[in-house]
Amino acid sequence: GIFNNYKIPFEKSIKVTAQRAVDAEDNPRVWWIIHGVENGRVRVGGVDLPAYAKLKLVKQEDLVVDSLKEFNLCDLAGTGAVYQVFIAAKGLGNPGDISFLEACMRVYPDGVKDPVFLSSGLEDYFLGTYYFDSGRYYTDTAGLTHFNQAKSSFSAYRFHDDDPLLFSNGIRVTCRNGETKDGAMKGPRWAGGPQQVRYTTYTWIYQW
């Protein structure tokens, strides 16, 4: 079974659909249980969102990024709040090299030119440590759903419910494929020459 506890606001009506995989050979029965609240409000980080807020998903799928390049997870105008970020990554060159995890997550709210750093490393952003040396984990805030160092791959999620990223004049959320020796944090960091990496990212944002 699959369950989804995301709060999806709507003003007048909502349509829920599902689609089988194109290579599915069977035709199973499907049961739906859908819960909702009329005249309710979505709350993020203790903040009641406007009644007309909408939940939007921004996708970047199979994006190949060269070493040390910064790339967008989303770049949106208007007012809103980042709700969740998911990243899956796989190195394309040297098996076992996960130096791309040195990446600092960045956010550019309200049109600023200099980023706000959300982490000192990619595993830190997902509340992991030391290149995910403790293995997979799942919490209400973040989790590591896949990790295979031998194949230079991982996937993880992070919710921004208790620590919301609010914006009033657009937002850009970025990641970088590794960091330079000095690092964006101006510390004694060493990236190890990260390889080319294929990323898939999903970013859920409430907008109003």
Salt bridges, closest charged atoms under 4 A:
GLU11 OE2 - LYS54 NZ 3.95
ASP48 OD1 - ARG43 NE 2.95
GLU102 OE1 - ARG189 NH2 2.64
ASP163 OD2 - ARG158 NH2 2.42
ASP163 OD1 - HIS160 ND1 3.58
GLU179 OE2 - ARG106 NH1 3.03
GLU179 OE1 - ARG176 NH1 2.87
